[in-house]
Amino acid sequence: MAKLTIVARIEAKLDKVELVKAELLKLIDITRSEQGCINYDLHQDNENPAHFVFYENWESRELWQAHMGNTHLSDYLEATEGAVENFTVSEMTHIA
């Protein structure tokens, strides 16, 4: 199976940007050490600081799904409950 690319978009509430950013940063090192993680890169929009994007590559969808079930993600969701305006995930395949 081809590797899986994930683009996750997180839009923080305007008064919760720093909280969401701090919680997202906590995910970096632990996720990068997970089995199957090729890269896990966090970006913040230059014009809209409430908009964050994770660009991720995984060896397989199954390993990404294992990541999604880990406790550090549930900890993040608990810590940011009510602080995120919008969250979308796109599963993508590299084609060229």
C-alpha positions in Angstrom: 0.0 0.0 0.0 1.1 3.5 -0.8 2.1 5.8 2.1 -0.7 8.0 3.4 -0.6 11.8 3.5 -2.7 13.6 6.1 -3.6 17.3 6.0 -5.3 18.3 9.2 -6.7 21.8 9.6 -7.4 23.2 13.0 -9.1 26.6 13.5 -8.8 27.8 17.1 -11.3 30.2 18.6 -9.7 33.7 18.6 -9.4 33.9 22.3 -7.9 30.4 22.6 -5.1 30.5 20.0 -2.2 30.3 22.4 -3.9 27.4 24.3 -4.5 25.4 21.1 -1.0 26.1 19.9 0.6 25.0 23.1 -1.4 21.8 23.1 -0.6 21.1 19.4 3.1 21.5 20.1 2.9 18.9 22.8 2.0 16.3 20.1 5.1 16.8 18.0 7.8 14.8 19.6 5.7 11.9 20.8 4.0 11.5 17.4 7.3 11.7 15.5 8.5 8.8 17.6 5.5 6.6 16.7 5.8 3.6 14.4 5.0 4.5 10.8 5.4 8.3 11.2 7.5 9.6 8.3 7.0 13.3 9.1 4.6 15.3 11.3 4.9 19.0 10.7 2.9 21.8 12.2 2.3 25.1 10.5 0.6 28.4 11.5 -1.0 30.7 9.0 0.9 34.0 8.7 -2.3 36.1 8.2 -4.6 34.2 10.5 -2.8 32.9 13.6 -5.8 30.9 14.7 -5.4 28.6 11.6 -3.0 25.6 12.1 -2.2 22.9 9.6 -0.5 19.5 10.3 1.2 18.0 7.2 1.8 14.4 7.9 3.1 11.3 6.1 2.6 7.8 7.4 3.9 4.4 6.1 0.3 3.1 6.1 -3.3 4.1 6.9 -3.3 1.4 9.6 -0.3 3.0 11.4 -2.0 6.4 11.2 -5.2 5.0 12.7 -3.1 3.5 15.5 -1.8 7.0 16.1 -5.3 8.4 16.1 -6.2 6.0 19.0 -3.2 7.0 21.2 -3.8 8.7 24.6 -1.8 11.8 23.7 -4.5 12.7 21.1 -7.3 12.1 23.6 -5.4 14.3 26.1 -5.2 17.0 23.4 -8.9 16.8 22.7 -9.7 17.1 26.4 -7.3 20.0 26.9 -8.8 21.9 23.9 -12.4 21.1 24.4 -14.4 24.2 23.5 -11.3 26.0 22.2 -11.4 24.8 18.5 -13.8 26.3 16.1 -13.3 23.9 13.2 -11.2 20.7 12.6 -10.9 18.8 9.3 -8.8 15.9 8.2 -8.0 15.0 4.6 -6.5 11.6 3.8 -4.5 11.9 0.6 -2.3 9.8 -1.7 0.8 11.2 -3.3 0.4 10.9 -7.0 3.3 12.8 -8.5 
